[in-house]
């Protein structure tokens, strides 16, 4: 029996490696014929290799995952890879094979592999309705976050947004600080900002968002810049000149 073929489209190299290695353990017969780091590479891989399966990150440079999925519709079975639950339910209900959330959980991926094996003999789904729905959701105002799934070492924590003291950018990721320590999410700070309550979370620097309920004092340094002291954290946060106006009334 011919081995099933697959393309992995994920712009983060470490996550690509993790997905490939986990699939090798869960599905040794699966052949990864190509990997893509952006949407353009992903479309080329689909055209060149005509794989049966596609693991597709929704958030990618070049072409978005939704644009790539339009090329994959009815051509191969698609598994959406996403850090956002808002995509997951719609994808699952409207005919996409499955979805996996980042960071990957082996148990969840094992379930996905089982469902993929069952669907290999069937015709790949028509994703037109799904893509129209996801595009509409993407363009709609984002609901405010209440919970965040974050990595802390080898564990995944579910954190209430109101419990976060502040967020700080760390390359493509964001580090958040709570009373129980730091954790990381795979969402850039500027993508996170629109999903936070603007009355509670203020951007005070290009790399920092603070929970205003955690501010204990605002102090002016000798050079005229501002710094924030927090109630339950010893970290001192700098306020950039661009955002200093937020504290004129304090």
N, C-alpha and C positions, 0 to 999 in steps of 0.2 A: 504494500500500500504506500502510495506517495506521501512523503512528509508534508505537513501543512507549512505554508510560508507566511512570513510576517514582516512588516516594516514598523520600526519604532520612531516616532516623531516627537522629540522632546528637546527643548533648547538648553536645558541644564545638563551638562555632561555627567555629573555625579548621579543624577536621577536616571539618566539613560543607562549608565552602567549598572545601577541598582536594579532597574527593571529587567535588563537583559539577564543578569545573573540569577535573579529570582525566578524568571521564566525558565531558565535552563534547568533549575532544580525541579520546578513543578511540572514542566512539560518538556522532557528531554528531546522528544521527537520534533519539536517545533524548530523550524529553520528561520533565523533572522537574516533576511536577504539584504537589508539595508537599514541604516540609521540616518535620521535627518535632524539637523540642529535648527532649522527654520522652515517656514511654510513653503518657500520656493523649492528647497531640497526635497521636502516631503512630496510635493506634486510630481517632481521629476522621478522620484523613487517609485511612485505609483505607476507612472507611465512606463518606466523601464522594466520593472519586475512583476507588475500585475499580481501583487500578493493576495492571499486569501483573507488576511487579517491586518488591521492597522491599529496600533496603539497611538492615540493622537492627543497631544497636549492642546488644550483650547487656547492658552495664552502663549503665542509664539510670534517672533519677529518675521518680517518679510510679508508673508500671508498669515492671517490668523487661522487658528484651528477650524473655525467655522467655514472659512473660505476653502481650506483644504478638504473638509468633509464634503463640500459640494462636489468636488472631483471624485470622491470615494463612493458617493451614493450609488447604490445598486451594483457597484463593482467589487466591493470587499466588505467584510464585517468590520465594524468600527467599535473600538473601545475608547471612550473619552477619558483622558487623564486630566484631572483638574484639582485645584486647591479650593474650589468654591462649590459648596453644597447647592447653590442656586441653580447650577446647571444640571446637577445629578438627577434629580427627580424627573425633570422634563425629559432628559435623555433616556432614562429607563422606561418611562411610560409611553414614549412615542416611537419605539421601534429600534432604537440603537441597541446594539448587543449588550452593552454594559458600560460601567464607568468604574474607575478607581480613583480614590482620593490621595493626594499627596499630603504628608509622607505615606509611602506605601506600607500597608499592613499585609504580611504574608497570608494570613487567614482569609482576608478579603480577596486577595489576588487568586488564591486557590479556588474560591467559589467562582470567580470570573472565568478561570481556565475551564472549569467543569461545564459552565454554560456555553463557552465557545466551542468546546468539543461537540456538544449536542447540536449546535447550529451550523456546523461546517457543511453538512449535507444540504442545508436549505439555501434558498436564494438570499443574497445580501439585501438588507432593508433599503427601501426608498427613504432617504433622509430629508426630502424636500420640506415636509410639514414640520419636522423637528427643527430644521435650520431656520425656518421662518419664525417659529416660536422663540428660539434662542436669540435670534437677532432682535426681536421685539423686546425680549427681557433685557438684553444688553443695552438697548437704547432707552429703556425706561429708567426713571429715578431709582437709585438703589435703596433698598430698605436699610435702616440703620442696624448695625451689628449689635447683637446682645451677647453672643458667645463667640469665642475664638478657639480654634483647635491649634495648639502650639506644641513644638518639640522642646523637650527639656532633657538633654542627654539622650538616652535610648528610649525614653518614655514620651508618650503623647498626652498632653493635658488639655482639658476642656476648661477654659477660663472665662469668667464673666467679664465683659468689657469694663464695667464700672469698677472692677478690682485692679485695673491696670493703673500704675502711677504715671508712667510715661512710655512712649515708643521712640526708638532711635533707629535710624537707617544704618544698615550694615551691608554695603554693596547692593545686591539685588534682593536681600532679605531685610527683615525688620526684627529687631530685638525689643521685647517688651519686659518691663520690670513690675513685679508685684511683691506683696509681702512675703511670698515664699520663694523669691528669687527671680532670675532671668529665664526667659524662654524665647524661642524663635519661631517666626512664621515666614512662609515663602512668598510673601506679598510685599512689593516695594512700598515705601512710605507714601508716595504720592497716589498710589492706587488705593491704599487703605483709607486715606483722609476723607474721601467723599462718603464713606460708609460709617463714619463716626459722628456722633451728635455734636454739632458745632458749638452748642451752648456749654458742653462739658469738656470737649477736647479742643485745645488751641494749638495751632502750629506756631512755635516760638522761634524756630530756626529751620533752615532747609532740611536739617537732619533730625529734628526733634518735634514731637507732639506731646503735650503735657495734659494730664487730667487736672483741671483747675480746682477741683475739690481737694486735691492733695497739696496745693500751694500753701505754705506756712508764712512766707515772707518774700518780698521783692526788694532787693538791695541794689544800690548803684555803686559800681566800682569807681576807682580813682580816675579811670579813663573815660567815664561817662556811660559805659555800657551797663546793662542790667543783668542780674543773676537771680535765680529762683532757689529758695530753700524749701524743701518739702517736709511734710509733717511726719511721714513714717519711713523716710529714706534719706541717707546721708549724702547722696549724690547731689552736687550743685549743678544746675542747668543754666546754660548761657542763653540769653535772649539776643537775637540779632537786631541790628538797627532797623531792618525792614519791618520787624514785628513788635518793636518797642511801643508803638502806639496803643497796643492792647492794654497796657498797664498805666496809662495816663491817669485813669480815674482811681487807681489803687494806691 
